[in-house]
Amino acid sequence: MISDSKEKLSPITIGLHWLVALTIIGLLTIGFYMTNTSSYGLYPIHKSIGVIIFSAVLLRVVWRLKNGWPEPVREYPSWEHRLAVATHWILIISTVVMPISGMLYAGASGHGFGIFGLEIVASNHDPANPAQVIPYNHALEEIAEEVHKIVAIILASAVLLHLVGALKHHVLDKDATLLRMLGKSK
């Protein structure tokens, strides 16, 4: 089954959803931890996973645009449907903006980034003091940093709202929305 239906989602939809969701939740958690504890040793891991997941994010966006949004399992009040649609759009846009802003921030700041040691954008170390880096573009660095921080808060909030919505469907409405995303039938 390649396309989604009201009763069942395709393995591609389910796989991309959980791969992106769990990775993004992990990256958000690590990101908030790093910024609050100055755990600089985690930055290369955070950046590497962020670069890798970006390809899955793009695949998910292409799949979603090609396949459309999954049909609701039943009729809901119009306000609830609009909130769900808005939340899904925020999630998909944020999952694209987060890695782009992160790569721009890391690259423009002079810290560079890569994938587990494979350099994509080189660090720009100060020849007079190799422990320091020189930004490639300070203005772009500041903009990308601010976007990355703001979108992290928006994305974390949307993830929380999405989780609450999924639990509401499962516990209160007792419908098949969550089961469908788990690849199960009611």
Buried (B, 14 or more C-beta within 10 A) or exposed (E): EEEBEEEBBBEBBBBBBEBBBEBBBEBBEBBEEBEEEEEEEEBBEBBBBBBBBBEBBEBBBEBBEEBEEBEBBEEBEEEBEEBBEEBBEBBBBBBBBBBBBBBBBBBBBBBBBBBEEEEBBEBBBEEEEEEEBBBBBEEBBBBBBEBBBEBBEBBBEBBEBBEEBBEBBBEEBEBBBBBBBBBEEE
